[in-house]
């Protein structure tokens, strides 16, 4: 079929769209924190937060093989510049996803607040999600949709610790760049392909450590303090706004990190290969 003759383009478009949705889900997951605060059910909100993250990981099952196939194609054709452009398009999709996910937070928080109530009544997350099949609930969900207004940007970061917002830029940049730079490195150093792909954690590890030690604890503390009414709800809204803005900046910064990160991974992969145990 004609469509399969141009599979790299098709794969790229599908992978970019799925990656955009994954980033949108990641960004919109902040709505679960706001819903948890409004309903005073922070732990339940955390469960819904994890639901967003899990759905994003499921999308990875679909776009990762497509990106890997593009990598194999680039390696076989030695088309590094074309592959560079493809990965940068995927990163643009990540930025668009971050914008879309951030814009959906106010709407998603209203839906999730009602979802928490449904979850409490049924005692089952699956049953609560199943209620979306009801025409009345489905209609209500879409009737609640509103695009963000200028008022959404009125919140200030003065009551927030600035350091964790700055580190969120680092988290997002390294998180986006990590897997893509390992694929890039495998094209730059085709003799150590498997090692390059296995070394993606060299870059994403920075994001994981920073998220675990700095960003997530600060966000959790602000959420809890607001739920306990030690802070106004506006602080959580401000936190979510600036996490979205710094996340968008992070996706843009990942464009800068792509080639240097790929170079580091390729260098380490070659070092491991050259200094490994060889069987003669």
Number of C-alpha atoms within 10 A of each C-alpha: 5 6 9 10 9 10 15 19 14 14 19 20 17 17 23 25 18 22 26 25 22 27 27 26 26 22 26 28 26 30 29 29 30 30 28 25 23 17 16 17 19 21 14 19 27 18 16 23 22 15 16 21 18 15 14 20 14 11 15 16 10 14 20 16 13 21 22 15 16 22 24 17 16 21 20 11 11 14 13 15 9 12 19 17 11 20 23 19 16 23 24 19 24 27 24 20 27 29 20 19 24 29 21 22 27 22 18 22 22 18 19 22 23 14 20 23 15 17 18 13 11 12 12 12 16 10 13 19 12 10 14 15 11 10 10 10 12 12 12 13 16 11 9 12 14 11 11 14 9 7 7 13 12 11 16 14 14 9 13 17 13 11 11 21 23 17 19 26 25 22 29 25 28 27 23 26 28 28 23 27 31 30 29 29 30 26 27 21 20 17 14 20 21 13 21 30 22 15 23 22 18 18 24 21 16 16 24 17 12 17 20 12 11 17 22 13 13 19 20 15 11 22 24 21 16 21 22 12 12 11 15 13 18 15 20 27 24 20 25 24 22 22 23 25 17 22 27 23 19 26 29 20 19 28 18 13 19 25 18 13 23 28 19 18 30 29 17 17 23 18 12 13 14 10 8 9 8 7 4 3
